């Protein structure tokens, strides 16, 4: 627009100069040019008409320029309004998305709070040094009286079934030599006990949550004495551990796809499958906890080991 204003001014100046040049006498005036009737009258009228046309063109050009400016200004306003409208819609969408995210966060927090309350309720069922709650103790007493075929505390621990367990690292069977290295009473070991946590359910959410809780809550020395046995394949166990960034050297996991180990230890349950914990030492099942809850598993293991150590000192 600045260039158009300059061009308009130049055209107006050129028109004015053209008019002034026309009014000047010619370099070689004729005698007729000085006549009373013709001195400048004919050329003056013609030049003024040309100058008038030039002014009309200038005015028309200015009018068009002003109109174009108004149209552009209106277009900019419309564009601004459209942009504001779009921005408002985006802001609304963003606000809506934020509201959804807030709802998801609140739902997650409520769920975590429920889990904490559930965990607290479960832990309250155990005494400070107990590894069985009242219900589990009654079930054990009832099973002994009824003559149910299951392993009880103090019974010999099966050994041969360990040989068929598959390791996560190599996917090979543990074998006889691997069993001798694993069981503390079959070789010299600083720890004279082995903790076994098993679950016959495939891809058990309870067992997987238990592993996470154990790694977060159980002391390191007890983690080193623990093995986890499930019915998943070594490849499935390895994939799950990788997804959850659990090192294969952090916790020992074995596969019992045939469930022969669990069957030998009577860990399949009479009514339903669940998690079972064993503390093995000196060739016997020193401590047993059936239907272990995933939120109490760390306390159960710790209290069971402490109970075994206390009895050992007597």
Secondary structure, DSSP 8 states (H G I E B T S, - for coil): -HHHHHHHHHHHHHHHHHHHHHHS--TT--GGGGSTTTSSHHHHHHHHHHHHHHHHHHHHHHHHHHHHHHHHHHHHHHHHHHHHHHHHHHHHHHHHHHHHHHHHHHHHHHHHHHHHHHHHHHHHTS-TT-SS-HHHHHHHHHHHHHT-S---TTSB---GGGGG-EETTT--B-HHHHHHHHSGGGS--S--EEEEEEE-STT-HHHHHHHHHHHHHS-HHHHHTEEEEESS-HHHHHHHHHHTT--TTTSEEEE-TT-HHHHHTT-S-SSS--EEEEEEETTEEEEEEES--TTTHHHHHHHHHHHHHHHHH-
